[in-house]
């Protein structure tokens, strides 16, 4: 099978919008290239439903090699949705290439997940939940879908959110967001038993903040959590600081609420 490109824009960039394309930058005089090439071709046949291979002779296509920063060959670059997302250089053995592919390749459900993300931004959690539940039926270990789905249940069903995140461990890419969702979910669940919170001066303000959070009133919640930080920084094992950071992460750095309260939060920490 001939994997050599004819038109990089068409064979790689456009095609990567429908299927991941692994580009092998090589040259006929390159010894390691002759080792890696057959490995990639073998894996391309084995994984033909997951990704496709394209080969670029750097002697013929020097402009393309220069454009994509090829400094040494063989150089394998993975393109997804029109952009390069990962790469490696050198003649890796088959087992290492297989492991690299396992980590680098996106989920085949990425388009569905992207649609779910758009629905979440549009405050259409119900339809997003349906899409994400379907993804998890077919791919139960899709961590991105798990975390997104947990976020949609955070305020309506925190028990479900916690259950969805039970397998998201520290080495997983989505762990920081999972921890933020867990932090909020745990706090909301504890609100059912206010007597379990430490009986200290900050308790009422802290409970009021948590109740505002349960109603998704982020401005009021953050104002009260910041007040707790100023008056009793380590109340509930530094709970107010953790809650603020969790809210910022779930909303995102560019959210207007995050930007509005980040400065007062930082100031309170260093009073």
C-alpha positions as CSV (number, residue, x, y, z in Angstrom):
1,X,0.0,0.0,0.0
2,X,1.3,3.5,-0.9
3,X,1.1,5.8,2.1
4,X,3.0,8.7,0.5
5,X,1.1,12.0,0.4
6,X,0.2,13.8,-2.8
7,X,-1.3,16.9,-1.2
8,X,-0.6,17.5,2.5
9,X,-3.6,19.8,2.9
10,X,-6.0,17.2,1.6
11,X,-4.3,14.0,2.7
12,X,-3.5,15.1,6.2
13,X,-5.2,18.3,7.3
14,X,-8.6,17.8,5.7
15,X,-8.6,14.1,6.3
16,X,-7.8,14.5,10.0
17,X,-11.2,16.2,10.5
18,X,-12.8,12.7,10.0
19,X,-10.0,10.3,11.2
20,X,-6.7,10.8,13.1
21,X,-3.8,10.9,10.7
22,X,-0.3,9.8,11.8
23,X,2.3,11.4,9.6
24,X,5.7,9.6,9.2
25,X,8.4,12.1,8.2
26,X,11.2,10.1,6.7
27,X,13.9,10.0,4.0
28,X,15.3,7.2,1.9
29,X,18.9,7.6,3.2
30,X,17.7,7.4,6.9
31,X,18.5,4.1,8.5
32,X,16.2,4.4,11.6
33,X,13.4,5.4,9.2
34,X,13.7,2.0,7.5
35,X,13.2,0.5,11.0
36,X,10.2,2.6,12.1
37,X,8.4,2.7,8.7
38,X,7.4,-1.0,8.6
39,X,6.3,-0.9,12.2
40,X,3.9,2.0,11.5
41,X,2.6,0.4,8.4
42,X,1.9,-2.8,10.3
43,X,0.1,-0.9,13.0
44,X,-1.8,1.1,10.5
45,X,-3.2,-2.1,9.0
46,X,-4.0,-3.5,12.5
47,X,-5.7,-0.2,13.7
48,X,-7.3,0.8,10.4
49,X,-10.6,1.6,12.0
50,X,-8.9,4.0,14.5
51,X,-6.3,6.0,12.5
52,X,-4.6,6.2,9.1
53,X,-0.9,6.6,8.1
54,X,0.5,9.2,5.8
55,X,4.2,9.3,4.9
56,X,6.2,12.5,4.0
57,X,9.6,12.1,2.3
58,X,11.5,15.1,3.7
59,X,13.8,15.2,0.7
60,X,10.8,15.8,-1.5
61,X,8.8,17.9,0.8
62,X,11.3,20.1,2.6
63,X,8.9,23.0,2.9
64,X,6.4,20.8,4.8
65,X,9.1,19.4,7.1
66,X,10.2,22.9,7.9
67,X,6.7,24.2,8.4
68,X,6.0,21.6,11.0
69,X,9.3,21.8,12.8
70,X,10.9,18.5,11.8
71,X,14.4,18.6,13.3
72,X,15.2,14.9,13.2
73,X,13.9,11.9,11.4
74,X,12.1,9.6,11.7
75,X,9.5,12.0,13.2
76,X,5.9,10.8,13.7
77,X,3.3,13.5,14.2
78,X,-0.4,12.9,15.0
79,X,-2.9,15.2,13.4
80,X,-6.5,15.5,14.7
81,X,-9.2,18.0,13.6
82,X,-6.7,19.8,11.4
83,X,-3.9,20.3,13.9
84,X,-0.9,18.4,15.3
85,X,-1.6,17.1,18.8
86,X,1.3,14.8,19.6
87,X,4.6,13.4,18.2
88,X,7.7,11.4,18.8
89,X,11.1,11.2,17.2
90,X,13.3,8.1,16.6
91,X,12.8,4.5,15.7
92,X,10.7,3.3,18.7
93,X,10.0,-0.5,19.0
94,X,6.5,-1.7,18.2
95,X,5.5,-2.0,21.8
96,X,6.4,1.6,22.6
97,X,4.7,2.9,19.5
98,X,1.6,1.0,20.5
99,X,1.7,2.4,24.0
100,X,2.2,5.9,22.6
101,X,-0.8,5.5,20.3
102,X,-2.9,4.4,23.2
103,X,-2.2,7.6,25.0
104,X,-2.1,10.0,22.1
105,X,-5.2,8.9,20.1
106,X,-8.4,10.7,20.9
107,X,-11.6,8.9,21.7
108,X,-13.6,8.0,18.6
109,X,-16.5,9.7,20.5
110,X,-14.7,13.1,20.5
111,X,-17.2,14.7,18.2
112,X,-20.1,13.6,20.4
113,X,-18.3,14.9,23.4
114,X,-17.7,18.2,21.7
115,X,-21.4,18.5,21.0
116,X,-22.1,17.7,24.7
117,X,-19.7,20.4,25.7
118,X,-21.5,22.9,23.5
119,X,-24.8,21.9,25.0
120,X,-23.5,22.4,28.5
121,X,-22.3,25.9,27.7
122,X,-25.7,26.6,26.3
123,X,-27.2,25.4,29.7
124,X,-28.8,22.4,28.0
125,X,-27.7,19.8,30.6
126,X,-30.4,17.3,29.9
127,X,-29.5,16.8,26.2
128,X,-25.8,16.8,27.1
129,X,-26.5,14.1,29.7
130,X,-28.2,11.9,27.1
131,X,-25.2,12.1,24.8
132,X,-22.6,11.5,27.5
133,X,-24.6,8.6,29.0
134,X,-24.6,7.0,25.5
135,X,-20.8,7.5,25.2
136,X,-20.2,5.7,28.6
137,X,-22.5,2.8,27.6
138,X,-20.0,2.1,24.7
139,X,-16.8,3.3,26.4
140,X,-17.2,3.0,30.2
141,X,-13.6,4.2,30.8
142,X,-14.0,7.5,28.8
143,X,-12.7,9.8,31.5
144,X,-13.6,13.0,29.7
145,X,-17.2,11.9,29.4
146,X,-17.3,10.8,33.0
147,X,-16.1,14.2,34.3
148,X,-18.3,16.2,32.0
149,X,-21.4,14.1,33.0
150,X,-20.5,14.4,36.7
151,X,-20.5,18.2,36.2
152,X,-24.0,18.2,34.8
153,X,-25.3,16.3,37.9
154,X,-23.3,18.4,40.4
155,X,-26.2,20.5,41.8
156,X,-29.1,18.3,40.9
157,X,-27.7,14.9,42.0
158,X,-24.3,15.2,43.8
159,X,-24.5,11.6,44.8
160,X,-24.5,10.6,41.1
161,X,-21.6,13.1,40.4
162,X,-19.4,11.4,43.1
163,X,-20.2,7.9,41.8
164,X,-19.2,8.9,38.3
165,X,-15.8,10.1,39.5
166,X,-14.9,7.2,41.7
167,X,-12.3,5.9,39.3
168,X,-10.7,9.2,38.3
169,X,-7.3,8.9,39.9
170,X,-4.4,11.4,40.1
171,X,-2.5,10.1,37.1
172,X,-5.5,10.8,34.8
173,X,-5.5,14.0,32.7
174,X,-9.0,15.0,33.9
175,X,-8.1,14.6,37.6
176,X,-7.9,18.3,38.5
177,X,-11.4,18.9,37.2
178,X,-12.7,15.7,38.8
179,X,-11.3,16.9,42.1
180,X,-13.0,20.3,41.8
181,X,-16.4,18.6,41.1
182,X,-15.8,16.2,44.0
183,X,-15.0,19.0,46.4
184,X,-18.2,20.8,45.6
185,X,-20.3,17.6,45.6
186,X,-18.9,16.5,48.9
187,X,-19.7,19.9,50.4
188,X,-23.3,19.9,49.1
189,X,-23.9,16.4,50.4
190,X,-22.6,17.4,53.9
191,X,-25.1,20.3,53.9
192,X,-27.7,17.7,54.7
193,X,-26.1,17.3,58.1
194,X,-25.0,20.8,59.2
195,X,-24.4,19.5,62.7
196,X,-21.3,17.8,61.4
197,X,-19.5,21.1,60.7
198,X,-17.1,22.4,63.4
199,X,-18.8,24.6,65.9
200,X,-16.6,27.7,65.5
201,X,-17.4,31.3,64.8
202,X,-17.1,30.9,61.0
203,X,-19.7,28.1,60.9
204,X,-22.8,30.1,60.0
205,X,-21.1,32.1,57.2
206,X,-19.6,28.9,55.8
207,X,-23.0,27.2,55.8
208,X,-24.5,30.2,54.2
209,X,-21.8,30.1,51.5
210,X,-22.5,26.4,50.9
211,X,-26.2,27.0,50.6
212,X,-25.7,29.8,48.1
213,X,-23.5,27.4,46.2
214,X,-26.2,24.7,46.2
215,X,-28.4,27.2,44.4
216,X,-25.6,28.0,41.9
217,X,-25.4,31.6,43.2
218,X,-21.7,31.7,42.7
219,X,-21.2,35.4,43.5
220,X,-22.8,35.2,46.9
221,X,-21.1,31.9,47.7
222,X,-17.7,33.2,46.8
223,X,-18.2,36.4,48.8
224,X,-19.0,34.4,51.9
225,X,-16.3,31.9,51.4
226,X,-13.8,34.7,51.1
227,X,-15.2,36.2,54.3
228,X,-14.5,32.9,56.0
229,X,-10.9,32.8,54.7
230,X,-10.4,36.3,56.1
231,X,-11.8,35.5,59.6
232,X,-10.9,31.8,60.0
233,X,-8.7,30.6,57.2
234,X,-8.5,27.0,58.3
235,X,-12.1,26.4,59.2
236,X,-13.3,23.0,58.1
237,X,-9.8,22.0,57.1
238,X,-9.3,24.9,54.8
239,X,-12.7,24.3,53.3
240,X,-13.4,27.8,52.1
241,X,-10.2,28.0,50.1
242,X,-10.8,24.6,48.6
243,X,-14.4,25.6,47.7
244,X,-13.3,28.8,46.0
245,X,-10.7,27.0,43.9
246,X,-13.2,24.3,43.0
247,X,-15.7,27.0,41.8
248,X,-13.1,28.8,39.8
249,X,-12.0,25.6,38.1
250,X,-15.5,24.4,37.2
251,X,-16.5,27.8,35.9
252,X,-13.2,28.3,34.0
253,X,-10.6,31.0,34.2
254,X,-12.4,33.2,31.6
255,X,-15.8,33.1,33.3
256,X,-16.9,36.5,34.5
257,X,-17.6,35.2,38.0
258,X,-14.0,33.8,38.3
259,X,-12.5,37.1,37.1
260,X,-14.7,39.1,39.4
261,X,-13.7,37.2,42.6
262,X,-10.1,36.0,41.9
263,X,-8.5,39.1,43.2
264,X,-10.4,39.3,46.5
265,X,-9.8,35.6,47.0
266,X,-6.0,36.0,46.5
267,X,-6.0,39.1,48.7
268,X,-7.8,37.2,51.5
269,X,-5.2,34.4,51.5
270,X,-2.4,36.8,52.3
271,X,-4.0,39.1,54.9
